């Protein structure tokens, strides 16, 4: 398991609703292993002495810390144990999500057109692709390379596990979900992945959920770009792209790559589509 730094812990506590000072004070209380006063919390955490008692008061108000009387009758503080804090945060988070699932759609205006927006870097593209995978309930079509599947493997396997019909075109042996995940994985051998990469100049990703939303984009050495769309016509086209690629891989397995090579080299209609005549 990857080591997690104190900075990472503080960042995740902030993501879960604590202020920066609250997160630092809570970590200091946990690390102390005994009740400590505000002066010691300030010294251990780096929270300014002028604000440490206000910060500790906020932790007490949210139930993340408790006041105790020390031997000198001074106020000391001890933390809610980490496991109890995380369980409480999970319950509060899940409760808020349950309420918002009903409340937000009730106040949302219907969009004038299906949403579409650009994705300007790899992080944004993979995050949005993860959203599409997580929202899929019926089927999921994915065309992907190993570099991107490392980030999406878990969500794709979870989708298959909840009964989504998952179809993956994998450009490379490490680009598919696990063998026992329940997804249908088709290795892209026709053409070879290295030939595709040389032809395109970048790794193409296509992720389509329920044929109603899609992420399509490219990854190069130092750049990534793409789009998200909930336009059902565009999502259907993206799904058909993946389906046709799967069909080509199946045909290559059935009739042989040599026969397909011969057809693509001699059939006039195929030559025209490939721009070779």
C-alpha positions as CSV (number, residue, x, y, z in Angstrom):
1,X,0.0,0.0,0.0
2,X,1.3,3.5,-0.9
3,X,2.5,5.5,2.2
4,X,0.3,8.4,3.1
5,X,1.9,11.6,4.3
6,X,0.6,13.9,7.0
7,X,0.0,16.4,4.2
8,X,-2.2,13.9,2.5
9,X,-4.2,13.2,5.7
10,X,-4.7,17.0,6.1
11,X,-5.9,17.3,2.5
12,X,-8.4,14.5,2.8
13,X,-9.8,15.9,6.1
14,X,-10.3,19.2,4.3
15,X,-12.1,17.5,1.5
16,X,-14.4,16.0,4.1
17,X,-15.4,19.4,5.5
18,X,-12.8,20.5,8.0
19,X,-11.0,23.8,7.7
20,X,-7.2,23.7,7.4
21,X,-6.7,24.7,11.0
22,X,-9.3,22.2,12.2
23,X,-7.6,19.4,10.3
24,X,-4.2,20.3,11.8
25,X,-5.6,20.5,15.3
26,X,-7.4,17.2,15.0
27,X,-4.2,15.4,13.8
28,X,-2.2,17.0,16.6
29,X,-4.7,15.6,19.1
30,X,-4.6,12.2,17.6
31,X,-0.8,12.2,17.5
32,X,-0.5,13.3,21.1
33,X,-2.1,10.1,22.5
34,X,-3.3,11.9,25.7
35,X,-5.3,15.0,26.6
36,X,-3.5,18.2,25.8
37,X,-4.2,21.9,26.3
38,X,-4.6,24.5,23.7
39,X,-1.0,25.8,24.0
40,X,0.4,22.3,23.3
41,X,-2.0,21.8,20.3
42,X,-0.8,25.1,18.9
43,X,2.9,24.0,19.4
44,X,2.3,20.6,17.8
45,X,0.1,21.6,14.9
46,X,1.3,25.0,13.8
47,X,-2.2,26.6,14.4
48,X,-1.6,30.2,15.6
49,X,-2.1,30.5,19.4
50,X,-4.5,33.4,18.7
51,X,-6.9,31.1,17.0
52,X,-6.2,27.7,18.5
53,X,-9.0,27.8,21.1
54,X,-11.5,29.0,18.5
55,X,-10.4,26.1,16.3
56,X,-10.7,23.6,19.1
57,X,-14.1,24.9,19.9
58,X,-15.2,24.2,16.4
59,X,-13.9,20.6,16.7
60,X,-15.8,20.2,19.9
61,X,-19.0,21.6,18.3
62,X,-18.7,19.1,15.4
63,X,-18.1,16.2,17.9
64,X,-14.6,15.6,16.6
65,X,-13.0,16.5,20.0
66,X,-14.0,16.7,23.6
67,X,-13.0,18.9,26.5
68,X,-11.6,17.3,29.7
69,X,-10.3,18.8,33.0
70,X,-6.6,18.4,33.5
71,X,-4.8,17.9,36.8
72,X,-4.5,21.7,37.2
73,X,-8.2,22.1,36.5
74,X,-7.2,23.6,33.1
75,X,-9.2,22.6,30.0
76,X,-7.6,19.9,27.9
77,X,-8.7,18.2,24.7
78,X,-8.8,14.7,23.4
79,X,-10.0,13.6,19.9
80,X,-12.9,11.4,18.9
81,X,-11.0,8.2,17.8
82,X,-10.2,8.2,14.0
83,X,-12.4,5.2,13.2
84,X,-15.4,6.8,15.0
85,X,-14.8,10.1,13.2
86,X,-14.7,8.4,9.8
87,X,-17.8,6.4,10.5
88,X,-19.6,9.6,11.6
89,X,-18.4,11.4,8.5
90,X,-19.5,8.6,6.2
91,X,-23.0,8.6,7.8
92,X,-23.3,12.3,7.4
93,X,-22.0,12.2,3.8
94,X,-24.3,9.4,2.9
95,X,-27.3,11.1,4.5
96,X,-26.6,14.3,2.6
97,X,-26.2,12.5,-0.7
98,X,-29.5,10.7,-0.1
99,X,-31.3,14.0,0.5
100,X,-29.7,15.7,-2.5
101,X,-30.6,12.8,-4.9
102,X,-34.2,13.9,-4.5
103,X,-33.8,17.6,-3.7
104,X,-31.4,18.7,-6.5
105,X,-33.3,17.2,-9.4
106,X,-36.4,18.9,-8.0
107,X,-34.9,22.4,-8.3
108,X,-32.8,21.8,-11.5
109,X,-34.0,23.4,-14.7
110,X,-34.2,21.1,-17.7
111,X,-31.2,21.9,-20.0
112,X,-32.0,23.7,-23.2
113,X,-29.6,21.3,-25.0
114,X,-27.7,18.2,-23.9
115,X,-24.5,19.3,-22.0
116,X,-21.1,19.1,-23.7
117,X,-17.9,20.5,-22.4
118,X,-14.2,20.3,-23.0
119,X,-11.6,18.4,-21.0
120,X,-8.2,20.1,-21.0
121,X,-5.9,17.7,-19.2
122,X,-5.5,14.0,-18.3
123,X,-6.8,14.4,-14.7
124,X,-10.0,16.0,-15.8
125,X,-10.5,13.5,-18.6
126,X,-10.0,10.5,-16.4
127,X,-12.2,11.9,-13.6
128,X,-15.0,12.5,-16.1
129,X,-14.6,9.1,-17.6
130,X,-14.8,7.7,-14.1
131,X,-18.1,9.6,-13.6
132,X,-19.5,7.9,-16.8
133,X,-18.4,4.5,-15.6
134,X,-19.9,5.0,-12.2
135,X,-23.2,6.2,-13.6
136,X,-23.6,3.3,-16.1
137,X,-26.5,0.9,-15.2
138,X,-27.2,-1.0,-18.4
139,X,-24.1,-1.1,-20.7
140,X,-20.7,0.3,-20.9
141,X,-18.4,0.5,-23.9
142,X,-14.7,1.3,-23.4
143,X,-11.8,1.6,-25.8
144,X,-8.6,2.1,-23.8
145,X,-4.8,1.8,-23.4
146,X,-2.9,0.4,-20.4
147,X,-1.9,3.8,-19.1
148,X,-5.5,5.0,-18.7
149,X,-6.9,1.6,-17.6
150,X,-4.6,1.8,-14.5
151,X,-6.8,4.6,-13.3
152,X,-10.2,3.2,-14.5
153,X,-9.7,-0.6,-13.8
154,X,-11.3,-0.5,-10.4
155,X,-14.4,1.5,-11.5
156,X,-14.8,-0.7,-14.6
157,X,-14.6,-3.9,-12.6
158,X,-17.1,-2.4,-10.1
159,X,-19.5,-1.7,-13.0
160,X,-19.3,-5.3,-14.2
161,X,-19.8,-6.5,-10.6
162,X,-23.1,-4.6,-10.3
163,X,-24.5,-6.2,-13.5
164,X,-23.5,-3.7,-16.2
165,X,-22.8,-5.3,-19.6
166,X,-19.2,-4.2,-20.0
167,X,-17.4,-4.4,-23.4
168,X,-13.8,-3.3,-23.6
169,X,-11.4,-2.9,-26.5
170,X,-8.0,-3.3,-24.9
171,X,-4.9,-1.9,-26.7
172,X,-2.4,-4.1,-25.0
173,X,-2.4,-7.0,-22.5
174,X,-2.6,-4.7,-19.5
175,X,-5.5,-2.6,-20.8
176,X,-8.4,-4.7,-19.7
177,X,-10.1,-5.3,-16.4
178,X,-9.2,-8.5,-14.4
179,X,-10.1,-11.8,-15.9
180,X,-12.6,-12.6,-13.2
181,X,-14.3,-9.2,-13.4
182,X,-17.1,-10.3,-15.7
183,X,-16.4,-7.8,-18.5
184,X,-16.1,-8.8,-22.1
185,X,-12.5,-7.9,-23.2
186,X,-11.4,-7.9,-26.8
187,X,-7.7,-7.5,-27.4
188,X,-7.0,-5.1,-30.3
189,X,-4.7,-7.2,-32.4
190,X,-6.0,-6.1,-35.8
191,X,-4.2,-3.7,-36.4
192,X,-1.5,-4.1,-33.8
193,X,-1.6,-1.4,-31.0
194,X,1.8,-0.1,-32.0
195,X,0.6,0.4,-35.6
196,X,-2.5,2.2,-34.4
197,X,-0.4,4.5,-32.2
198,X,2.0,5.2,-35.1
199,X,-1.0,6.0,-37.3
200,X,-2.9,8.3,-34.9
201,X,0.1,9.8,-33.0
202,X,-1.8,9.5,-29.7
203,X,-3.8,7.1,-27.5
204,X,-7.5,7.4,-28.0
205,X,-9.9,6.8,-25.2
206,X,-13.7,6.3,-25.6
207,X,-16.0,5.6,-22.6
208,X,-19.7,5.4,-23.2
209,X,-22.3,4.7,-20.5
210,X,-25.8,3.5,-21.3
211,X,-25.4,5.0,-24.8
212,X,-26.4,8.4,-23.3
213,X,-23.1,10.0,-22.2
214,X,-19.6,9.7,-23.3
215,X,-16.0,10.8,-22.9
216,X,-13.8,10.9,-26.0
217,X,-10.3,12.2,-26.0
218,X,-6.6,11.7,-26.7
219,X,-3.4,11.3,-24.7
220,X,0.0,12.2,-26.1
221,X,3.3,12.4,-24.4
222,X,2.9,15.7,-22.7
223,X,-0.8,16.6,-23.4
224,X,-4.3,15.3,-23.2
225,X,-7.6,16.7,-24.5
226,X,-11.1,15.6,-25.0
227,X,-14.8,16.2,-24.5
228,X,-17.7,15.0,-22.3
229,X,-21.1,14.9,-23.8
230,X,-24.6,13.8,-22.7
231,X,-25.9,14.2,-26.3
232,X,-27.5,10.8,-26.9
233,X,-26.8,11.0,-30.7
234,X,-23.0,11.6,-30.1
235,X,-22.9,9.0,-27.4
236,X,-24.6,6.5,-29.7
237,X,-22.0,7.3,-32.4
238,X,-19.2,6.7,-29.9
239,X,-20.7,3.4,-28.8
240,X,-21.0,2.3,-32.4
241,X,-17.3,3.2,-32.9
242,X,-16.4,0.8,-30.1
243,X,-18.9,-1.9,-31.3
244,X,-17.5,-1.8,-34.8
245,X,-14.0,-2.1,-33.6
246,X,-15.0,-5.1,-31.5
247,X,-16.7,-6.6,-34.6
248,X,-13.4,-6.2,-36.5
249,X,-11.4,-8.0,-33.9
250,X,-13.9,-10.9,-33.9
251,X,-13.8,-11.1,-37.7
252,X,-10.0,-11.2,-37.6
253,X,-10.2,-14.1,-35.1
254,X,-12.8,-16.0,-37.2
255,X,-11.5,-15.5,-40.8
256,X,-7.9,-14.7,-40.1
257,X,-5.9,-11.5,-40.3
258,X,-4.4,-12.5,-43.7
259,X,-7.9,-12.7,-45.3
260,X,-8.9,-9.3,-43.9
261,X,-5.6,-7.9,-45.2
262,X,-6.4,-9.2,-48.6
263,X,-9.9,-7.7,-48.6
264,X,-8.6,-4.3,-47.5
265,X,-6.0,-4.4,-50.2
266,X,-8.3,-5.4,-53.0
267,X,-11.9,-4.6,-52.4
268,X,-12.7,-1.3,-54.2
269,X,-15.3,-0.2,-51.6
270,X,-12.9,-0.8,-48.7
271,X,-10.1,0.9,-50.6
272,X,-12.3,4.0,-51.1
273,X,-13.3,4.1,-47.4
274,X,-9.6,3.9,-46.5
275,X,-8.7,6.6,-48.9
276,X,-6.4,4.4,-50.9
277,X,-7.9,5.1,-54.4
